[in-house]
Amino acid sequence: ERVTSLGKDWHRPCLKCEKCGKTLTSGGHAEHEGKPYCNHPCYAAMFGPKGFGRGGAESHTFK
């Protein structure tokens, strides 16, 4: 089955998050430099706002 995302056609199982490998849906993911990422947690942790309480992985760090 073919899906279109990021201006390209993909086999459904080939549209995966670049970081964790989770299979994505067309239009249901984020993009950075032409590569697909799942919205949470990968894109948010890698490219979202940084700092405590912002939803990234670092907000769960206890000191």
N, CA, C and O atoms as a MOPAC input file, in Angstrom:
PM7 MOZYME 1SCF
protein

 N      0.84300 1    -1.18200 1     0.00000 1
 C      0.00000 1     0.00000 1     0.00000 1
 C      0.88700 1     1.24300 1     0.00000 1
 O      1.89600 1     1.29300 1     0.70300 1
 N      0.50800 1     2.23700 1    -0.78600 1
 C      1.30200 1     3.44700 1    -0.92600 1
 C      0.69800 1     4.57700 1    -0.10000 1
 O     -0.51900 1     4.76400 1    -0.07900 1
 N      1.56400 1     5.33000 1     0.58100 1
 C      1.15000 1     6.54100 1     1.27900 1
 C      2.03700 1     7.68100 1     0.80500 1
 O      3.19100 1     7.46700 1     0.43300 1
 N      1.50200 1     8.87800 1     0.81800 1
 C      2.27000 1    10.05000 1     0.40900 1
 C      2.50800 1    10.93000 1     1.62700 1
 O      1.57400 1    11.26000 1     2.35900 1
 N      3.75700 1    11.30600 1     1.83700 1
 C      4.12400 1    12.17100 1     2.94300 1
 C      5.45100 1    12.83100 1     2.61500 1
 O      6.29200 1    12.24500 1     1.93200 1
 N      5.63800 1    14.04100 1     3.09600 1
 C      6.87300 1    14.79700 1     2.86900 1
 C      7.16600 1    14.95200 1     1.38000 1
 O      8.32600 1    15.04400 1     0.97600 1
 N      6.11100 1    14.98100 1     0.56400 1
 C      6.27400 1    15.17300 1    -0.86800 1
 C      6.77800 1    13.95300 1    -1.61200 1
 O      7.17500 1    14.05600 1    -2.77300 1
 N      6.76600 1    12.78700 1    -0.95300 1
 C      7.22900 1    11.55400 1    -1.58600 1
 C      6.19300 1    10.46100 1    -1.36900 1
 O      5.33400 1    10.56300 1    -0.49400 1
 N      6.29100 1     9.40800 1    -2.18600 1
 C      5.47800 1     8.21500 1    -1.99200 1
 C      6.29000 1     7.19900 1    -1.19500 1
 O      7.48600 1     7.02900 1    -1.43300 1
 N      5.64300 1     6.53300 1    -0.25800 1
 C      6.29300 1     5.55800 1     0.61400 1
 C      5.48700 1     4.26100 1     0.60400 1
 O      4.27000 1     4.29700 1     0.41900 1
 N      6.13900 1     3.12300 1     0.80000 1
 C      5.43000 1     1.91100 1     1.18700 1
 C      5.01100 1     2.16800 1     2.63100 1
 O      5.78500 1     2.74400 1     3.39500 1
 N      3.81800 1     1.75900 1     3.02100 1
 C      3.36000 1     2.03200 1     4.39000 1
 C      4.37800 1     1.59200 1     5.45100 1
 O      4.64500 1     2.36700 1     6.37000 1
 N      4.96800 1     0.37000 1     5.37000 1
 C      5.92200 1    -0.01600 1     6.41600 1
 C      7.24400 1     0.74900 1     6.36000 1
 O      8.02000 1     0.68400 1     7.31400 1
 N      7.52200 1     1.46500 1     5.28300 1
 C      8.78200 1     2.19700 1     5.15900 1
 C      8.71800 1     3.59600 1     5.76200 1
 O      9.75800 1     4.21500 1     5.98500 1
 N      7.51300 1     4.10700 1     6.03000 1
 C      7.36800 1     5.43100 1     6.64400 1
 C      7.51200 1     5.25600 1     8.14800 1
 O      6.54100 1     5.00500 1     8.86100 1
 N      8.76600 1     5.39600 1     8.61400 1
 C      9.09600 1     5.14000 1    10.01800 1
 C      9.81100 1     6.33700 1    10.61400 1
 O     10.44700 1     7.12000 1     9.90900 1
 N      9.69400 1     6.46000 1    11.93200 1
 C     10.43700 1     7.47900 1    12.66900 1
 C     11.93600 1     7.20200 1    12.52100 1
 O     12.38900 1     6.07100 1    12.70200 1
 N     12.69300 1     8.24200 1    12.19300 1
 C     14.14100 1     8.09000 1    12.02400 1
 C     14.83700 1     7.70900 1    13.32200 1
 O     15.90100 1     7.09200 1    13.28900 1
 N     14.25700 1     8.06400 1    14.46600 1
 C     14.91800 1     7.77800 1    15.74200 1
 C     14.50300 1     6.43400 1    16.33200 1
 O     15.36200 1     5.60700 1    16.63400 1
 N     13.20000 1     6.20100 1    16.50100 1
 C     12.76700 1     4.98800 1    17.21300 1
 C     12.26100 1     3.87900 1    16.30200 1
 O     12.09600 1     2.74800 1    16.75900 1
 N     12.00600 1     4.17000 1    15.01800 1
 C     11.57700 1     3.14300 1    14.08500 1
 C     10.08600 1     2.84900 1    14.08600 1
 O      9.63500 1     1.93700 1    13.39200 1
 N      9.30700 1     3.61500 1    14.86200 1
 C      7.85600 1     3.41300 1    14.91000 1
 C      7.24300 1     3.71500 1    13.54300 1
 O      7.59400 1     4.71500 1    12.91800 1
 N      6.33300 1     2.86300 1    13.07500 1
 C      5.64500 1     3.08900 1    11.80300 1
 C      4.70700 1     4.28100 1    11.95500 1
 O      3.96100 1     4.37100 1    12.92900 1
 N      4.74800 1     5.18700 1    10.99500 1
 C      3.99200 1     6.43800 1    11.06100 1
 C      2.84100 1     6.43300 1    10.06800 1
 O      2.82300 1     5.64200 1     9.12500 1
 N      1.87700 1     7.32600 1    10.28800 1
 C      0.78000 1     7.49300 1     9.34700 1
 C      1.01200 1     8.77500 1     8.55400 1
 O      1.63800 1     9.71400 1     9.04500 1
 N      0.51100 1     8.80500 1     7.34800 1
 C      0.64500 1     9.98000 1     6.50100 1
 C     -0.03700 1    11.16200 1     7.18500 1
 O     -1.22100 1    11.09200 1     7.51400 1
 N      0.69700 1    12.23300 1     7.39700 1
 C      0.14800 1    13.42300 1     8.04000 1
 C      0.10600 1    13.34800 1     9.55200 1
 O     -0.24000 1    14.33700 1    10.19700 1
 N      0.44800 1    12.20600 1    10.14300 1
 C      0.40100 1    12.05200 1    11.59100 1
 C      1.77000 1    12.02500 1    12.22800 1
 O      2.00000 1    11.28000 1    13.18100 1
 N      2.67900 1    12.82600 1    11.71300 1
 C      4.04200 1    12.83200 1    12.24300 1
 C      4.68200 1    14.18600 1    11.99400 1
 O      4.10400 1    15.04500 1    11.32700 1
 N      5.87400 1    14.36900 1    12.53200 1
 C      6.62700 1    15.60200 1    12.35100 1
 C      7.75800 1    15.34300 1    11.35100 1
 O      8.07800 1    14.19600 1    11.03800 1
 N      8.35500 1    16.42900 1    10.85800 1
 C      9.43100 1    16.32100 1     9.87400 1
 C     10.55800 1    17.26100 1    10.27400 1
 O     10.31300 1    18.36900 1    10.75300 1
 N     11.78100 1    16.82000 1    10.07700 1
 C     12.95600 1    17.66400 1    10.30000 1
 C     13.97000 1    17.31900 1     9.23200 1
 O     14.39300 1    16.16800 1     9.11700 1
 N     14.36800 1    18.32600 1     8.43800 1
 C     15.33400 1    18.15400 1     7.34900 1
 C     14.93800 1    17.01900 1     6.40800 1
 O     15.78600 1    16.24400 1     5.96500 1
 N     13.63300 1    16.93000 1     6.10600 1
 C     13.13600 1    15.95500 1     5.14700 1
 C     12.99000 1    14.54200 1     5.67600 1
 O     12.67800 1    13.63000 1     4.91000 1
 N     13.20700 1    14.33800 1     6.96700 1
 C     13.09900 1    13.00600 1     7.56100 1
 C     11.91600 1    12.97100 1     8.51600 1
 O     11.67100 1    13.94300 1     9.23000 1
 N     11.17300 1    11.85600 1     8.54100 1
 C     10.00100 1    11.74500 1     9.42000 1
 C     10.38200 1    11.33800 1    10.84700 1
 O     11.30800 1    10.55600 1    11.06200 1
 N      9.64500 1    11.88900 1    11.81100 1
 C      9.80300 1    11.55200 1    13.22700 1
 C      8.42800 1    11.46600 1    13.86500 1
 O      7.52400 1    12.20500 1    13.47200 1
 N      8.24500 1    10.57200 1    14.85100 1
 C      6.99000 1    10.56600 1    15.58400 1
 C      6.94500 1    11.86000 1    16.42200 1
 O      7.98100 1    12.36000 1    16.86000 1
 N      5.74300 1    12.38600 1    16.63300 1
 C      5.60900 1    13.65000 1    17.36800 1
 C      6.10700 1    13.52700 1    18.80200 1
 O      6.84600 1    14.38500 1    19.28600 1
 N      5.70000 1    12.46100 1    19.47700 1
 C      6.11700 1    12.23100 1    20.87200 1
 C      6.56400 1    10.79400 1    20.99200 1
 O      5.84600 1     9.90500 1    20.53500 1
 N      7.69500 1    10.52100 1    21.57300 1
 C      8.53000 1    11.50500 1    22.23000 1
 C      9.66200 1    12.03500 1    21.36100 1
 O     10.28700 1    13.03000 1    21.72700 1
 N      9.94700 1    11.41300 1    20.23200 1
 C     11.17900 1    11.70700 1    19.48900 1
 C     11.30800 1    13.15700 1    19.02900 1
 O     12.26900 1    13.83000 1    19.40100 1
 N     10.36200 1    13.65400 1    18.23000 1
 C     10.49500 1    15.01400 1    17.70700 1
 C     10.52000 1    16.02600 1    18.84200 1
 O     11.35200 1    16.93300 1    18.84600 1
 N      9.61500 1    15.87700 1    19.80500 1
 C      9.55200 1    16.82300 1    20.91800 1
 C     10.85600 1    16.83800 1    21.71000 1
 O     11.34000 1    17.90600 1    22.08400 1
 N     11.42100 1    15.67400 1    21.96600 1
 C     12.65200 1    15.59300 1    22.75600 1
 C     13.86200 1    16.11200 1    21.98500 1
 O     14.75500 1    16.72600 1    22.56900 1
 N     13.89400 1    15.86500 1    20.67000 1
 C     15.07000 1    16.24100 1    19.89000 1
 C     15.04600 1    17.68700 1    19.40600 1
 O     16.08300 1    18.35100 1    19.39400 1
 N     13.87200 1    18.18200 1    19.00500 1
 C     13.81500 1    19.48400 1    18.34300 1
 C     12.86200 1    20.47700 1    18.98700 1
 O     12.81600 1    21.63700 1    18.57600 1
 N     12.09900 1    20.04800 1    19.98700 1
 C     11.12700 1    20.93100 1    20.63700 1
 C     11.79400 1    21.86700 1    21.63400 1
 O     13.01700 1    21.87300 1    21.76700 1
 N     10.98800 1    22.65500 1    22.33300 1
 C     11.52900 1    23.56900 1    23.34600 1
 C     12.25300 1    22.79400 1    24.43400 1
 O     11.82600 1    21.70600 1    24.81900 1
 N     13.33200 1    23.34900 1    24.92000 1
 C     14.13600 1    22.68500 1    25.94700 1
 C     13.84100 1    23.30200 1    27.31200 1
 O     13.39200 1    24.44400 1    27.41100 1
 N     14.10000 1    22.53600 1    28.34600 1
 C     13.96700 1    23.03800 1    29.69900 1
 C     12.91500 1    22.30400 1    30.49300 1
 O     12.08700 1    21.58600 1    29.93100 1
 N     12.94500 1    22.48000 1    31.77000 1
 C     12.03900 1    21.78300 1    32.67800 1
 C     10.59200 1    22.14200 1    32.39400 1
 O     10.25300 1    23.31600 1    32.24800 1
 N      9.73200 1    21.11900 1    32.31600 1
 C      8.31100 1    21.34800 1    32.15500 1
 C      7.86100 1    21.63200 1    30.73700 1
 O      6.70100 1    21.99100 1    30.53400 1
 N      8.72200 1    21.48800 1    29.75500 1
 C      8.36400 1    21.79400 1    28.37100 1
 C      7.90900 1    20.56000 1    27.60000 1
 O      7.56900 1    20.66900 1    26.42200 1
 N      7.89600 1    19.39400 1    28.23200 1
 C      7.40300 1    18.19500 1    27.56800 1
 C      8.47600 1    17.32300 1    26.94000 1
 O      8.17300 1    16.21500 1    26.49800 1
 N      9.70100 1    17.77700 1    26.88600 1
 C     10.77600 1    16.96700 1    26.35000 1
 C     11.23700 1    15.93600 1    27.35300 1
 O     10.78900 1    15.94100 1    28.50000 1
 N     12.12000 1    15.05700 1    26.94100 1
 C     12.61200 1    14.00100 1    27.82800 1
 C     13.30200 1    14.58700 1    29.05200 1
 O     13.25600 1    14.00100 1    30.13300 1
 N     13.94600 1    15.74900 1    28.88400 1
 C     14.67000 1    16.35400 1    30.00000 1
 C     13.76100 1    16.83400 1    31.10700 1
 O     14.23500 1    17.05500 1    32.22100 1
 N     12.45600 1    17.00800 1    30.85100 1
 C     11.54300 1    17.47100 1    31.89400 1
 C     11.31300 1    16.39300 1    32.95200 1
 O     10.76200 1    16.67200 1    34.01700 1
 N     11.73800 1    15.15600 1    32.65600 1
 C     11.55900 1    14.06600 1    33.59600 1
 C     12.84100 1    13.75800 1    34.35700 1
 O     12.92400 1    12.74300 1    35.04900 1
 N     13.84400 1    14.63000 1    34.23400 1
 C     15.11200 1    14.42500 1    34.93800 1
 C     14.99100 1    14.97600 1    36.34400 1
 O     14.57400 1    16.11700 1    36.54300 1
 N     15.35800 1    14.15900 1    37.31500 1
 C     15.32800 1    14.59400 1    38.71200 1
 C     16.74200 1    14.87100 1    39.16700 1
 O     17.65800 1    14.10400 1    38.87300 1
 N     16.92200 1    15.96300 1    39.88200 1
 C     18.25600 1    16.35300 1    40.34300 1
 C     18.34200 1    16.25800 1    41.84500 1
 O     19.39000 1    16.54700 1    42.42300 1

